[in-house]
């Protein structure tokens, strides 16, 4: 599954794809919004995406990971306003063993940051 | 015959718009489209060194051919994740 959504990722149901007797290791990454940006406190970040291309990009990243390691991968990226502490990026990688699951998860995160057409477009200042 | 142009993030701020429809005219490639529309596209043409351009959701170069109805997107350096 790859998903680009304005809905809170915390509300996503658990994956029914990355569970089963073949998977001895499921690595889950939550990328959350930190409370400061370059030393200044913030309340939220606004994300923008070229949604049609972002979906294709996330799908391509997942497929590259799945062809490189014996894993299955799911990705969800939130767009719109994401408050501090909320999840902006969810990556899950499942494999028989932890080595490939961790490596694939790291790879997916790095690739998304490198190429997905998604942007942080506004930093909402925190109220004093 | 028109081309749909999309501008994202900083590119939209430079253009003052997120969407523009242009007549393809005689332009057969992305480079020709930019050359034939220098005035309306001046803000993004000035920033081509930092922008990537996608045609129909595929990264493209100035030699990429264009057809009626194509979607051309101007993409600043990404910052997702």
N, CA and C atoms of all chains as a GROMACS GRO file, in nm:
protein
  627
    1UNK      N    1   0.084  -0.119   0.000
    1UNK     CA    2   0.000   0.000   0.000
    1UNK      C    3   0.088   0.124   0.000
    2UNK      N    4   0.056   0.219  -0.084
    2UNK     CA    5   0.114   0.353  -0.072
    2UNK      C    6  -0.002   0.451  -0.065
    3UNK      N    7   0.014   0.552   0.017
    3UNK     CA    8  -0.096   0.644   0.045
    3UNK      C    9  -0.043   0.784   0.064
    4UNK      N   10  -0.112   0.881   0.006
    4UNK     CA   11  -0.087   1.022   0.033
    4UNK      C   12  -0.221   1.077   0.079
    5UNK      N   13  -0.226   1.132   0.200
    5UNK     CA   14  -0.355   1.165   0.258
    5UNK      C   15  -0.344   1.284   0.352
    6UNK      N   16  -0.455   1.355   0.367
    6UNK     CA   17  -0.460   1.461   0.468
    6UNK      C   18  -0.507   1.406   0.603
    7UNK      N   19  -0.552   1.282   0.604
    7UNK     CA   20  -0.604   1.224   0.728
    7UNK      C   21  -0.489   1.188   0.822
    8UNK      N   22  -0.511   1.194   0.952
    8UNK     CA   23  -0.405   1.157   1.047
    8UNK      C   24  -0.361   1.014   1.027
    9UNK      N   25  -0.230   0.994   1.018
    9UNK     CA   26  -0.177   0.859   0.998
    9UNK      C   27  -0.195   0.774   1.123
   10UNK      N   28  -0.212   0.841   1.238
   10UNK     CA   29  -0.236   0.766   1.363
   10UNK      C   30  -0.366   0.687   1.355
   11UNK      N   31  -0.456   0.730   1.266
   11UNK     CA   32  -0.587   0.664   1.255
   11UNK      C   33  -0.588   0.547   1.158
   12UNK      N   34  -0.475   0.525   1.088
   12UNK     CA   35  -0.473   0.415   0.992
   12UNK      C   36  -0.487   0.281   1.064
   13UNK      N   37  -0.566   0.191   1.010
   13UNK     CA   38  -0.573   0.058   1.072
   13UNK      C   39  -0.442  -0.016   1.051
   14UNK      N   40  -0.412  -0.112   1.138
   14UNK     CA   41  -0.289  -0.191   1.119
   14UNK      C   42  -0.290  -0.261   0.984
   15UNK      N   43  -0.174  -0.278   0.924
   15UNK     CA   44  -0.164  -0.342   0.795
   15UNK      C   45  -0.210  -0.487   0.804
   16UNK      N   46  -0.284  -0.531   0.703
   16UNK     CA   47  -0.315  -0.674   0.696
   16UNK      C   48  -0.228  -0.743   0.592
   17UNK      N   49  -0.138  -0.666   0.532
   17UNK     CA   50  -0.047  -0.723   0.432
   17UNK      C   51   0.084  -0.765   0.495
   18UNK      N   52   0.131  -0.688   0.592
   18UNK     CA   53   0.263  -0.710   0.649
   18UNK      C   54   0.257  -0.798   0.774
   19UNK      N   55   0.158  -0.881   0.781
   19UNK     CA   56   0.146  -0.973   0.895
   19UNK      C   57   0.128  -1.113   0.837
   20UNK      N   58   0.184  -1.211   0.903
   20UNK     CA   59   0.167  -1.347   0.854
   20UNK      C   60   0.286  -1.432   0.887
   21UNK      N   61   0.275  -1.562   0.862
   21UNK     CA   62   0.380  -1.656   0.905
   21UNK      C   63   0.514  -1.636   0.834
   22UNK      N   64   0.515  -1.564   0.719
   22UNK     CA   65   0.642  -1.544   0.648
   22UNK      C   66   0.726  -1.433   0.710
   23UNK      N   67   0.661  -1.348   0.791
   23UNK     CA   68   0.729  -1.229   0.839
   23UNK      C   69   0.772  -1.246   0.985
   24UNK      N   70   0.903  -1.261   1.003
   24UNK     CA   71   0.955  -1.270   1.138
   24UNK      C   72   0.994  -1.134   1.193
   25UNK      N   73   1.000  -1.033   1.105
   25UNK     CA   74   1.040  -0.900   1.149
   25UNK      C   75   0.960  -0.795   1.074
   26UNK      N   76   0.898  -0.704   1.148
   26UNK     CA   77   0.828  -0.591   1.087
   26UNK      C   78   0.887  -0.465   1.149
   27UNK      N   79   0.950  -0.384   1.065
   27UNK     CA   80   1.009  -0.259   1.111
   27UNK      C   81   0.915  -0.146   1.075
   28UNK      N   82   0.877  -0.068   1.175
   28UNK     CA   83   0.786   0.044   1.154
   28UNK      C   84   0.857   0.174   1.185
   29UNK      N   85   0.852   0.268   1.092
   29UNK     CA   86   0.910   0.401   1.111
   29UNK      C   87   0.797   0.502   1.115
   30UNK      N   88   0.795   0.585   1.220
   30UNK     CA   89   0.706   0.700   1.225
   30UNK      C   90   0.793   0.825   1.217
   31UNK      N   91   0.777   0.904   1.111
   31UNK     CA   92   0.842   1.035   1.106
   31UNK      C   93   0.744   1.137   1.160
   32UNK      N   94   0.780   1.204   1.267
   32UNK     CA   95   0.688   1.299   1.329
   32UNK      C   96   0.742   1.440   1.321
   33UNK      N   97   0.654   1.537   1.334
   33UNK     CA   98   0.694   1.677   1.328
   33UNK      C   99   0.757   1.717   1.461
   34UNK      N  100   0.880   1.766   1.453
   34UNK     CA  101   0.949   1.814   1.573
   34UNK      C  102   0.899   1.951   1.612
   35UNK      N  103   0.928   1.988   1.735
   35UNK     CA  104   0.876   2.114   1.788
   35UNK      C  105   0.959   2.237   1.757
   36UNK      N  106   1.069   2.218   1.681
   36UNK     CA  107   1.145   2.338   1.650
   36UNK      C  108   1.199   2.327   1.508
   37UNK      N  109   1.220   2.442   1.447
   37UNK     CA  110   1.277   2.449   1.313
   37UNK      C  111   1.386   2.555   1.317
   38UNK      N  112   1.507   2.511   1.298
   38UNK     CA  113   1.624   2.600   1.304
   38UNK      C  114   1.626   2.683   1.432
   39UNK      N  115   1.594   2.615   1.543
   39UNK     CA  116   1.601   2.680   1.673
   39UNK      C  117   1.477   2.756   1.713
   40UNK      N  118   1.381   2.772   1.622
   40UNK     CA  119   1.259   2.845   1.654
   40UNK      C  120   1.145   2.748   1.683
   41UNK      N  121   1.069   2.769   1.791
   41UNK     CA  122   0.958   2.677   1.819
   41UNK      C  123   0.847   2.689   1.716
   42UNK      N  124   0.795   2.574   1.674
   42UNK     CA  125   0.685   2.574   1.578
   42UNK      C  126   0.568   2.493   1.633
   43UNK      N  127   0.451   2.517   1.574
   43UNK     CA  128   0.331   2.445   1.614
   43UNK      C  129   0.292   2.339   1.511
   44UNK      N  130   0.330   2.360   1.387
   44UNK     CA  131   0.290   2.267   1.281
   44UNK      C  132   0.370   2.295   1.155
   45UNK      N  133   0.367   2.197   1.066
   45UNK     CA  134   0.424   2.213   0.932
   45UNK      C  135   0.313   2.185   0.831
   46UNK      N  136   0.310   2.265   0.724
   46UNK     CA  137   0.216   2.238   0.615
   46UNK      C  138   0.292   2.169   0.503
   47UNK      N  139   0.240   2.054   0.463
   47UNK     CA  140   0.300   1.978   0.353
   47UNK      C  141   0.213   1.993   0.229
   48UNK      N  142   0.281   2.003   0.114
   48UNK     CA  143   0.214   2.006  -0.015
   48UNK      C  144   0.269   1.892  -0.099
   49UNK      N  145   0.188   1.836  -0.186
   49UNK     CA  146   0.236   1.728  -0.273
   49UNK      C  147   0.178   1.743  -0.412
   50UNK      N  148   0.251   1.697  -0.509
   50UNK     CA  149   0.200   1.673  -0.645
   50UNK      C  150   0.145   1.532  -0.637
   51UNK      N  151   0.020   1.524  -0.598
   51UNK     CA  152  -0.032   1.398  -0.547
   51UNK      C  153  -0.023   1.283  -0.646
   52UNK      N  154  -0.060   1.308  -0.770
   52UNK     CA  155  -0.059   1.197  -0.867
   52UNK      C  156   0.082   1.144  -0.886
   53UNK      N  157   0.180   1.236  -0.892
   53UNK     CA  158   0.317   1.191  -0.911
   53UNK      C  159   0.376   1.137  -0.782
   54UNK      N  160   0.334   1.191  -0.668
   54UNK     CA  161   0.384   1.141  -0.540
   54UNK      C  162   0.344   0.995  -0.520
   55UNK      N  163   0.221   0.962  -0.556
   55UNK     CA  164   0.178   0.823  -0.543
   55UNK      C  165   0.263   0.732  -0.630
   56UNK      N  166   0.290   0.776  -0.753
   56UNK     CA  167   0.374   0.696  -0.842
   56UNK      C  168   0.515   0.684  -0.785
   57UNK      N  169   0.565   0.793  -0.729
   57UNK     CA  170   0.700   0.792  -0.673
   57UNK      C  171   0.709   0.698  -0.554
   58UNK      N  172   0.611   0.704  -0.464
   58UNK     CA  173   0.613   0.616  -0.347
   58UNK      C  174   0.600   0.470  -0.391
   59UNK      N  175   0.517   0.445  -0.489
   59UNK     CA  176   0.502   0.309  -0.540
   59UNK      C  177   0.634   0.259  -0.598
   60UNK      N  178   0.702   0.344  -0.673
   60UNK     CA  179   0.829   0.306  -0.734
   60UNK      C  180   0.934   0.279  -0.626
   61UNK      N  181   0.935   0.361  -0.521
   61UNK     CA  182   1.030   0.339  -0.412
   61UNK      C  183   1.002   0.206  -0.343
   62UNK      N  184   0.875   0.178  -0.317
   62UNK     CA  185   0.839   0.050  -0.253
   62UNK      C  186   0.884  -0.067  -0.341
   63UNK      N  187   0.862  -0.055  -0.471
   63UNK     CA  188   0.899  -0.165  -0.561
   63UNK      C  189   1.050  -0.182  -0.567
   64UNK      N  190   1.124  -0.072  -0.564
   64UNK     CA  191   1.272  -0.083  -0.564
   64UNK      C  192   1.319  -0.155  -0.438
   65UNK      N  193   1.259  -0.120  -0.324
   65UNK     CA  194   1.298  -0.187  -0.200
   65UNK      C  195   1.262  -0.335  -0.205
   66UNK      N  196   1.146  -0.367  -0.257
   66UNK     CA  197   1.100  -0.507  -0.261
   66UNK      C  198   1.179  -0.590  -0.361
   67UNK      N  199   1.240  -0.524  -0.460
   67UNK     CA  200   1.323  -0.600  -0.553
   67UNK      C  201   1.465  -0.615  -0.500
   68UNK      N  202   1.503  -0.527  -0.408
   68UNK     CA  203   1.641  -0.530  -0.357
   68UNK      C  204   1.654  -0.620  -0.234
   69UNK      N  205   1.548  -0.626  -0.154
   69UNK     CA  206   1.548  -0.712  -0.035
   69UNK      C  207   1.423  -0.799  -0.036
   70UNK      N  208   1.428  -0.914   0.032
   70UNK     CA  209   1.308  -0.999   0.039
   70UNK      C  210   1.210  -0.945   0.143
   71UNK      N  211   1.143  -0.837   0.109
   71UNK     CA  212   1.054  -0.767   0.201
   71UNK      C  213   0.926  -0.728   0.131
   72UNK      N  214   0.829  -0.688   0.211
   72UNK     CA  215   0.712  -0.617   0.163
   72UNK      C  216   0.712  -0.483   0.234
   73UNK      N  217   0.669  -0.378   0.162
   73UNK     CA  218   0.679  -0.241   0.213
   73UNK      C  219   0.546  -0.171   0.199
   74UNK      N  220   0.510  -0.091   0.299
   74UNK     CA  221   0.395  -0.002   0.288
   74UNK      C  222   0.439   0.138   0.331
   75UNK      N  223   0.382   0.239   0.263
   75UNK     CA  224   0.422   0.377   0.286
   75UNK      C  225   0.297   0.464   0.292
   76UNK      N  226   0.295   0.556   0.387
   76UNK     CA  227   0.189   0.656   0.391
   76UNK      C  228   0.251   0.790   0.426
   77UNK      N  229   0.219   0.893   0.349
   77UNK     CA  230   0.269   1.028   0.376
   77UNK      C  231   0.149   1.121   0.394
   78UNK      N  232   0.151   1.197   0.502
   78UNK     CA  233   0.042   1.290   0.526
   78UNK      C  234   0.075   1.424   0.461
   79UNK      N  235  -0.024   1.493   0.411
   79UNK     CA  236  -0.007   1.628   0.358
   79UNK      C  237  -0.109   1.720   0.423
   80UNK      N  238  -0.094   1.850   0.395
   80UNK     CA  239  -0.176   1.946   0.467
   80UNK      C  240  -0.108   1.981   0.598
   81UNK      N  241  -0.185   2.032   0.694
   81UNK     CA  242  -0.128   2.074   0.821
   81UNK      C  243  -0.103   1.954   0.913
   82UNK      N  244   0.020   1.940   0.957
   82UNK     CA  245   0.057   1.833   1.049
   82UNK      C  246   0.116   1.898   1.173
   83UNK      N  247   0.051   1.879   1.286
   83UNK     CA  248   0.093   1.945   1.410
   83UNK      C  249   0.215   1.876   1.470
   84UNK      N  250   0.284   1.950   1.553
   84UNK     CA  251   0.400   1.895   1.625
   84UNK      C  252   0.358   1.768   1.698
   85UNK      N  253   0.441   1.666   1.685
   85UNK     CA  254   0.413   1.539   1.750
   85UNK      C  255   0.331   1.444   1.664
   86UNK      N  256   0.268   1.495   1.561
   86UNK     CA  257   0.189   1.408   1.474
   86UNK      C  258   0.279   1.348   1.366
   87UNK      N  259   0.232   1.234   1.312
   87UNK     CA  260   0.312   1.160   1.215
   87UNK      C  261   0.292   1.217   1.075
   88UNK      N  262   0.404   1.247   1.007
   88UNK     CA  263   0.396   1.291   0.868
   88UNK      C  264   0.429   1.178   0.772
   89UNK      N  265   0.509   1.084   0.816
   89UNK     CA  266   0.551   0.974   0.728
   89UNK      C  267   0.549   0.844   0.805
   90UNK      N  268   0.485   0.744   0.745
   90UNK     CA  269   0.480   0.610   0.802
   90UNK      C  270   0.538   0.513   0.701
   91UNK      N  271   0.638   0.438   0.743
   91UNK     CA  272   0.697   0.335   0.657
   91UNK      C  273   0.700   0.205   0.736
   92UNK      N  274   0.652   0.099   0.675
   92UNK     CA  275   0.663  -0.034   0.736
   92UNK      C  276   0.730  -0.127   0.636
   93UNK      N  277   0.826  -0.203   0.686
   93UNK     CA  278   0.894  -0.302   0.603
   93UNK      C  279   0.893  -0.434   0.677
   94UNK      N  280   0.847  -0.538   0.610
   94UNK     CA  281   0.837  -0.669   0.673
   94UNK      C  282   0.918  -0.771   0.594
   95UNK      N  283   0.994  -0.851   0.667
   95UNK     CA  284   1.072  -0.958   0.606
   95UNK      C  285   1.081  -1.077   0.699
   96UNK      N  286   1.149  -1.178   0.653
   96UNK     CA  287   1.165  -1.296   0.738
   96UNK      C  288   1.254  -1.264   0.857
   97UNK      N  289   1.354  -1.178   0.835
   97UNK     CA  290   1.452  -1.146   0.939
   97UNK      C  291   1.472  -0.996   0.950
   98UNK      N  292   1.525  -0.954   1.065
   98UNK     CA  293   1.533  -0.810   1.093
   98UNK      C  294   1.632  -0.737   1.003
   99UNK      N  295   1.739  -0.804   0.959
   99UNK     CA  296   1.842  -0.733   0.880
   99UNK      C  297   1.780  -0.669   0.757
  100UNK      N  298   1.708  -0.749   0.679
  100UNK     CA  299   1.651  -0.692   0.556
  100UNK      C  300   1.539  -0.593   0.584
  101UNK      N  301   1.465  -0.616   0.692
  101UNK     CA  302   1.356  -0.524   0.725
  101UNK      C  303   1.410  -0.387   0.762
  102UNK      N  304   1.515  -0.383   0.846
  102UNK     CA  305   1.575  -0.255   0.883
  102UNK      C  306   1.639  -0.187   0.761
  103UNK      N  307   1.712  -0.262   0.681
  103UNK     CA  308   1.780  -0.202   0.566
  103UNK      C  309   1.679  -0.146   0.466
  104UNK      N  310   1.574  -0.222   0.440
  104UNK     CA  311   1.473  -0.176   0.344
  104UNK      C  312   1.402  -0.051   0.396
  105UNK      N  313   1.372  -0.049   0.524
  105UNK     CA  314   1.302   0.066   0.581
  105UNK      C  315   1.388   0.192   0.568
  106UNK      N  316   1.516   0.181   0.602
  106UNK     CA  317   1.606   0.296   0.590
  106UNK      C  318   1.615   0.342   0.445
  107UNK      N  319   1.627   0.248   0.354
  107UNK     CA  320   1.635   0.280   0.211
  107UNK      C  321   1.510   0.356   0.166
  108UNK      N  322   1.395   0.308   0.205
  108UNK     CA  323   1.269   0.371   0.163
  108UNK      C  324   1.262   0.516   0.213
  109UNK      N  325   1.296   0.535   0.339
  109UNK     CA  326   1.292   0.671   0.395
  109UNK      C  327   1.386   0.763   0.317
  110UNK      N  328   1.507   0.716   0.293
  110UNK     CA  329   1.606   0.798   0.221
  110UNK      C  330   1.559   0.831   0.080
  111UNK      N  331   1.499   0.734   0.013
  111UNK     CA  332   1.454   0.756  -0.124
  111UNK      C  333   1.337   0.853  -0.128
  112UNK      N  334   1.246   0.842  -0.034
  112UNK     CA  335   1.133   0.935  -0.028
  112UNK      C  336   1.183   1.077  -0.010
  113UNK      N  337   1.278   1.093   0.081
  113UNK     CA  338   1.332   1.227   0.106
  113UNK      C  339   1.407   1.279  -0.016
  114UNK      N  340   1.462   1.190  -0.096
  114UNK     CA  341   1.541   1.231  -0.210
  114UNK      C  342   1.455   1.268  -0.330
  115UNK      N  343   1.344   1.195  -0.352
  115UNK     CA  344   1.280   1.213  -0.481
  115UNK      C  345   1.128   1.237  -0.481
  116UNK      N  346   1.058   1.209  -0.373
  116UNK     CA  347   0.912   1.222  -0.379
  116UNK      C  348   0.873   1.368  -0.394
  117UNK      N  349   0.779   1.400  -0.486
  117UNK     CA  350   0.737   1.539  -0.505
  117UNK      C  351   0.644   1.585  -0.393
  118UNK      N  352   0.703   1.606  -0.278
  118UNK     CA  353   0.633   1.650  -0.157
  118UNK      C  354   0.720   1.758  -0.094
  119UNK      N  355   0.656   1.862  -0.038
  119UNK     CA  356   0.731   1.977   0.014
  119UNK      C  357   0.675   2.022   0.147
  120UNK      N  358   0.764   2.067   0.233
  120UNK     CA  359   0.724   2.142   0.352
  120UNK      C  360   0.711   2.287   0.303
  121UNK      N  361   0.591   2.342   0.306
  121UNK     CA  362   0.570   2.474   0.247
  121UNK      C  363   0.548   2.583   0.349
  122UNK      N  364   0.521   2.547   0.474
  122UNK     CA  365   0.499   2.651   0.574
  122UNK      C  366   0.527   2.595   0.712
  123UNK      N  367   0.592   2.676   0.793
  123UNK     CA  368   0.616   2.642   0.932
  123UNK      C  369   0.532   2.737   1.018
  124UNK      N  370   0.438   2.680   1.092
  124UNK     CA  371   0.348   2.760   1.174
  124UNK      C  372   0.417   2.786   1.308
  125UNK      N  373   0.437   2.913   1.340
  125UNK     CA  374   0.508   2.946   1.464
  125UNK      C  375   0.426   2.904   1.585
  126UNK      N  376   0.497   2.863   1.688
  126UNK     CA  377   0.428   2.828   1.812
  126UNK      C  378   0.387   2.956   1.884
  127UNK      N  379   0.269   2.950   1.948
  127UNK     CA  380   0.224   3.065   2.026
  127UNK      C  381   0.303   3.067   2.156
  128UNK      N  382   0.346   3.188   2.202
  128UNK     CA  383   0.426   3.196   2.324
  128UNK      C  384   0.347   3.153   2.448
  129UNK      N  385  -0.566   2.358  -2.870
  129UNK     CA  386  -0.473   2.258  -2.816
  129UNK      C  387  -0.402   2.322  -2.698
  130UNK      N  388  -0.417   2.266  -2.580
  130UNK     CA  389  -0.359   2.330  -2.463
  130UNK      C  390  -0.282   2.232  -2.377
  131UNK      N  391  -0.190   2.291  -2.304
  131UNK     CA  392  -0.106   2.221  -2.209
  131UNK      C  393  -0.142   2.274  -2.070
  132UNK      N  394  -0.152   2.184  -1.974
  132UNK     CA  395  -0.179   2.227  -1.836
  132UNK      C  396  -0.047   2.235  -1.761
  133UNK      N  397  -0.017   2.353  -1.707
  133UNK     CA  398   0.106   2.372  -1.630
  133UNK      C  399   0.071   2.381  -1.482
  134UNK      N  400   0.145   2.307  -1.402
  134UNK     CA  401   0.125   2.308  -1.257
  134UNK      C  402   0.252   2.358  -1.191
  135UNK      N  403   0.233   2.437  -1.088
  135UNK     CA  404   0.347   2.494  -1.014
  135UNK      C  405   0.330   2.458  -0.866
  136UNK      N  406   0.437   2.406  -0.806
  136UNK     CA  407   0.428   2.360  -0.668
  136UNK      C  408   0.523   2.437  -0.578
  137UNK      N  409   0.480   2.452  -0.452
  137UNK     CA  410   0.566   2.507  -0.346
  137UNK      C  411   0.624   2.641  -0.393
  138UNK      N  412   0.756   2.652  -0.385
  138UNK     CA  413   0.821   2.778  -0.418
  138UNK      C  414   0.791   2.822  -0.562
  139UNK      N  415   0.777   2.728  -0.653
  139UNK     CA  416   0.747   2.762  -0.793
  139UNK      C  417   0.613   2.833  -0.804
  140UNK      N  418   0.516   2.794  -0.723
  140UNK     CA  419   0.385   2.859  -0.724
  140UNK      C  420   0.397   3.002  -0.669
  141UNK      N  421   0.484   3.019  -0.570
  141UNK     CA  422   0.502   3.155  -0.516
  141UNK      C  423   0.571   3.244  -0.619
  142UNK      N  424   0.668   3.189  -0.690
  142UNK     CA  425   0.733   3.270  -0.794
  142UNK      C  426   0.635   3.310  -0.903
  143UNK      N  427   0.549   3.216  -0.943
  143UNK     CA  428   0.454   3.243  -1.050
  143UNK      C  429   0.333   3.322  -1.004
  144UNK      N  430   0.304   3.316  -0.874
  144UNK     CA  431   0.180   3.376  -0.825
  144UNK      C  432   0.058   3.295  -0.866
  145UNK      N  433   0.080   3.169  -0.898
  145UNK     CA  434  -0.029   3.082  -0.942
  145UNK      C  435   0.014   2.938  -0.927
  146UNK      N  436  -0.082   2.848  -0.910
  146UNK     CA  437  -0.049   2.707  -0.903
  146UNK      C  438  -0.085   2.633  -1.032
  147UNK      N  439  -0.153   2.702  -1.120
  147UNK     CA  440  -0.200   2.636  -1.242
  147UNK      C  441  -0.210   2.737  -1.355
  148UNK      N  442  -0.174   2.693  -1.475
  148UNK     CA  443  -0.182   2.779  -1.592
  148UNK      C  444  -0.209   2.690  -1.713
  149UNK      N  445  -0.299   2.733  -1.801
  149UNK     CA  446  -0.321   2.661  -1.926
  149UNK      C  447  -0.258   2.742  -2.038
  150UNK      N  448  -0.181   2.676  -2.121
  150UNK     CA  449  -0.116   2.744  -2.234
  150UNK      C  450  -0.151   2.673  -2.364
  151UNK      N  451  -0.158   2.751  -2.468
  151UNK     CA  452  -0.176   2.695  -2.601
  151UNK      C  453  -0.043   2.631  -2.644
  152UNK      N  454  -0.050   2.506  -2.685
  152UNK     CA  455   0.072   2.438  -2.729
  152UNK      C  456   0.130   2.506  -2.852
  153UNK      N  457   0.043   2.561  -2.936
  153UNK     CA  458   0.090   2.629  -3.056
  153UNK      C  459   0.174   2.536  -3.142
  154UNK      N  460   0.287   2.587  -3.186
  154UNK     CA  461   0.374   2.505  -3.271
  154UNK      C  462   0.480   2.432  -3.193
  155UNK      N  463   0.479   2.445  -3.061
  155UNK     CA  464   0.586   2.384  -2.981
  155UNK      C  465   0.573   2.232  -2.982
  156UNK      N  466   0.683   2.166  -3.015
  156UNK     CA  467   0.683   2.021  -3.018
  156UNK      C  468   0.754   1.962  -2.896
  157UNK      N  469   0.836   2.045  -2.830
  157UNK     CA  470   0.910   1.996  -2.714
  157UNK      C  471   0.892   2.092  -2.597
  158UNK      N  472   0.932   2.045  -2.479
  158UNK     CA  473   0.924   2.128  -2.359
  158UNK      C  474   1.008   2.254  -2.376
  159UNK      N  475   1.127   2.240  -2.431
  159UNK     CA  476   1.214   2.356  -2.452
  159UNK      C  477   1.150   2.459  -2.543
  160UNK      N  478   1.084   2.414  -2.649
  160UNK     CA  479   1.017   2.506  -2.740
  160UNK      C  480   0.902   2.576  -2.670
  161UNK      N  481   0.828   2.503  -2.586
  161UNK     CA  482   0.718   2.564  -2.511
  161UNK      C  483   0.769   2.678  -2.423
  162UNK      N  484   0.882   2.653  -2.356
  162UNK     CA  485   0.938   2.757  -2.270
  162UNK      C  486   0.984   2.877  -2.352
  163UNK      N  487   1.049   2.850  -2.464
  163UNK     CA  488   1.098   2.961  -2.548
  163UNK      C  489   0.983   3.043  -2.604
  164UNK      N  490   0.873   2.976  -2.640
  164UNK     CA  491   0.761   3.048  -2.702
  164UNK      C  492   0.672   3.114  -2.599
  165UNK      N  493   0.697   3.091  -2.471
  165UNK     CA  494   0.617   3.151  -2.364
  165UNK      C  495   0.706   3.216  -2.259
  166UNK      N  496   0.810   3.284  -2.308
  166UNK     CA  497   0.908   3.344  -2.216
  166UNK      C  498   0.844   3.445  -2.122
  167UNK      N  499   0.748   3.522  -2.172
  167UNK     CA  500   0.691   3.627  -2.087
  167UNK      C  501   0.607   3.569  -1.975
  168UNK      N  502   0.503   3.487  -2.004
  168UNK     CA  503   0.421   3.437  -1.893
  168UNK      C  504   0.497   3.344  -1.800
  169UNK      N  505   0.601   3.277  -1.849
  169UNK     CA  506   0.674   3.180  -1.768
  169UNK      C  507   0.807   3.236  -1.716
  170UNK      N  508   0.826   3.365  -1.730
  170UNK     CA  509   0.954   3.426  -1.690
  170UNK      C  510   0.996   3.390  -1.548
  171UNK      N  511   0.904   3.390  -1.448
  171UNK     CA  512   0.949   3.361  -1.311
  171UNK      C  513   1.009   3.222  -1.295
  172UNK      N  514   0.957   3.123  -1.364
  172UNK     CA  515   1.013   2.988  -1.348
  172UNK      C  516   1.130   2.966  -1.444
  173UNK      N  517   1.127   3.031  -1.558
  173UNK     CA  518   1.241   3.019  -1.649
  173UNK      C  519   1.367   3.073  -1.581
  174UNK      N  520   1.350   3.178  -1.503
  174UNK     CA  521   1.464   3.235  -1.432
  174UNK      C  522   1.520   3.140  -1.327
  175UNK      N  523   1.442   3.042  -1.286
  175UNK     CA  524   1.482   2.950  -1.179
  175UNK      C  525   1.502   2.808  -1.229
  176UNK      N  526   1.520   2.790  -1.360
  176UNK     CA  527   1.528   2.656  -1.416
  176UNK      C  528   1.641   2.573  -1.356
  177UNK      N  529   1.747   2.640  -1.312
  177UNK     CA  530   1.860   2.565  -1.257
  177UNK      C  531   1.823   2.490  -1.129
  178UNK      N  532   1.724   2.540  -1.056
  178UNK     CA  533   1.688   2.474  -0.931
  178UNK      C  534   1.558   2.394  -0.943
  179UNK      N  535   1.494   2.402  -1.057
  179UNK     CA  536   1.367   2.331  -1.074
  179UNK      C  537   1.387   2.202  -1.152
  180UNK      N  538   1.302   2.102  -1.118
  180UNK     CA  539   1.288   1.987  -1.207
  180UNK      C  540   1.150   2.001  -1.273
  181UNK      N  541   1.141   1.951  -1.393
  181UNK     CA  542   1.014   1.959  -1.466
  181UNK      C  543   0.968   1.818  -1.495
  182UNK      N  544   0.838   1.794  -1.474
  182UNK     CA  545   0.780   1.663  -1.505
  182UNK      C  546   0.674   1.681  -1.612
  183UNK      N  547   0.670   1.589  -1.705
  183UNK     CA  548   0.564   1.584  -1.806
  183UNK      C  549   0.484   1.458  -1.782
  184UNK      N  550   0.356   1.474  -1.754
  184UNK     CA  551   0.269   1.359  -1.725
  184UNK      C  552   0.328   1.271  -1.615
  185UNK      N  553   0.372   1.336  -1.510
  185UNK     CA  554   0.426   1.273  -1.388
  185UNK      C  555   0.555   1.195  -1.408
  186UNK      N  556   0.627   1.227  -1.516
  186UNK     CA  557   0.760   1.167  -1.538
  186UNK      C  558   0.860   1.281  -1.552
  187UNK      N  559   0.974   1.269  -1.483
  187UNK     CA  560   1.075   1.373  -1.498
  187UNK      C  561   1.112   1.388  -1.645
  188UNK      N  562   1.131   1.514  -1.687
  188UNK     CA  563   1.148   1.544  -1.828
  188UNK      C  564   1.266   1.638  -1.849
  189UNK      N  565   1.312   1.643  -1.973
  189UNK     CA  566   1.415   1.739  -2.012
  189UNK      C  567   1.361   1.830  -2.119
  190UNK      N  568   1.440   1.928  -2.157
  190UNK     CA  569   1.393   2.026  -2.255
  190UNK      C  570   1.361   1.963  -2.390
  191UNK      N  571   1.417   1.845  -2.414
  191UNK     CA  572   1.393   1.779  -2.543
  191UNK      C  573   1.270   1.688  -2.540
  192UNK      N  574   1.206   1.677  -2.424
  192UNK     CA  575   1.090   1.590  -2.411
  192UNK      C  576   0.977   1.639  -2.502
  193UNK      N  577   0.922   1.551  -2.587
  193UNK     CA  578   0.814   1.595  -2.675
  193UNK      C  579   0.686   1.621  -2.597
  194UNK      N  580   0.606   1.713  -2.647
  194UNK     CA  581   0.479   1.748  -2.586
  194UNK      C  582   0.365   1.722  -2.682
  195UNK      N  583   0.250   1.685  -2.624
  195UNK     CA  584   0.128   1.667  -2.704
  195UNK      C  585   0.014   1.740  -2.636
  196UNK      N  586  -0.089   1.766  -2.714
  196UNK     CA  587  -0.209   1.830  -2.661
  196UNK      C  588  -0.260   1.757  -2.538
  197UNK      N  589  -0.292   1.834  -2.434
  197UNK     CA  590  -0.345   1.774  -2.314
  197UNK      C  591  -0.242   1.730  -2.213
  198UNK      N  592  -0.114   1.742  -2.247
  198UNK     CA  593  -0.008   1.703  -2.153
  198UNK      C  594  -0.012   1.792  -2.029
  199UNK      N  595   0.040   1.735  -1.920
  199UNK     CA  596   0.050   1.806  -1.793
  199UNK      C  597   0.198   1.829  -1.763
  200UNK      N  598   0.236   1.954  -1.746
  200UNK     CA  599   0.376   1.991  -1.721
  200UNK      C  600   0.383   2.050  -1.582
  201UNK      N  601   0.467   1.994  -1.496
  201UNK     CA  602   0.476   2.039  -1.357
  201UNK      C  603   0.615   2.091  -1.328
  202UNK      N  604   0.620   2.202  -1.256
  202UNK     CA  605   0.747   2.265  -1.219
  202UNK      C  606   0.770   2.237  -1.071
  203UNK      N  607   0.879   2.165  -1.042
  203UNK     CA  608   0.899   2.109  -0.908
  203UNK      C  609   1.026   2.164  -0.845
  204UNK      N  610   1.014   2.239  -0.737
  204UNK     CA  611   1.135   2.284  -0.664
  204UNK      C  612   1.200   2.165  -0.594
  205UNK      N  613   1.318   2.186  -0.537
  205UNK     CA  614   1.380   2.078  -0.459
  205UNK      C  615   1.285   2.027  -0.353
  206UNK      N  616   1.272   1.894  -0.345
  206UNK     CA  617   1.171   1.834  -0.258
  206UNK      C  618   1.214   1.836  -0.112
  207UNK      N  619   1.115   1.827  -0.024
  207UNK     CA  620   1.144   1.830   0.120
  207UNK      C  621   1.042   1.748   0.198
  208UNK      N  622   0.999   1.639   0.138
  208UNK     CA  623   0.904   1.553   0.206
  208UNK      C  624   0.971   1.463   0.308
  209UNK      N  625   0.891   1.380   0.369
  209UNK     CA  626   0.944   1.286   0.466
  209UNK      C  627   0.953   1.345   0.605
   0.00000   0.00000   0.00000
